[in-house]
């Protein structure tokens, strides 16, 4: 159809091409460029809509006043010297439910098993809460002993306590892993790509000079859910403003060391409401109080399923909603295949994002 419309035609008086073919060429060229640079367009649109105004006195925090984190606050944990020995550049903390053993093992067998990427040390640990089933608690003890990568905080592992899990995670990294320049927080259904993250971090900056970095897929102008029947319900008594501060999706985000210290201090100084706000919202609130602004990266997925494409997944830092069997299959394909060319990555990345947006538009996904 488009070919017939755009077919070159001669004008009535001999010979000059009509306007329509030129218009079609312009439309096709614009579409191709938009697909190739869709992530850059997305980043620009999101960044333009973000609120860059900090609250008065935000960020005036003394890092010396950070309260200590004691080993007895955790029921299970690796050796307190695990980071001192490994000296990771990036430590990835995977928030996991006690019953999700298959998901944890899939991560160990794929990206979580990486110990060095582009010459930099990386390490992955898992954090869980206390299961309501005592038998499951015993299995966690065995897993922790065999794997040496499990941290268990002193809180009941429920959806409503995810914020407590994040508090526990921030406290552990702050206390026991001061060597890490970055902490990545990742859900256990996320395919994470440390190589893509390092490529993004080091592309145009000194890898050791990032300041207060709070990086991920930024949600802007999100309103609290006031529906009492929703699991995301947050009454005005717990949070009165009409919108949350801009925050990174909790599926995966990255904090520099200085940002982690400031956000962790703001979190421990905050009075926890009842019910607790969603964990990613809570981190965003604490970041704003600490004077740390989020940075949007279109290479993080934050909700809608990103359909598999080998070149697309080579560039993505995180892909959400990946089942354990798919994680094993995708990772094996990524490792066995040669690196994609720049043009292949641009085209595949754009098409993946278009397909994800179509899924939302057609009602197949619930949104980011």
Secondary structure, 3 states (H helix, E strand, C coil): CHHHHCCCCECCCCCCECHHHHHHHHHHHHHHHHHHCHHHHHHHHHHHHCCCCCCCCCCCCCHHHCCCCCHHHEEECCCCCHHHHHCCCEEEEEECCCCCHHHHHHHHCCHHHCCEECCEEEEEEEEEEECCCHHHHHHHHHHHHHHCCEEEEEEECCHHHHHHHHHHHHHHHHHHCCCCCEEEEEECCCEECHHHHHHHHHCCCCCCCCCCCEEEEEECCCCCECCCCCCCECCCCCCCCCCCCCEEEEEEEEEEHHHHHHHHHHHHHCCCCCCCCCHHHHHHHHHHHCCCCCEECCCECCCCCCCCCHHHHHHCCEECCCCHHHHHHHHHHHHHCCCCCHHHHHHHHHHHHHHHHHHHHCCCCCCC
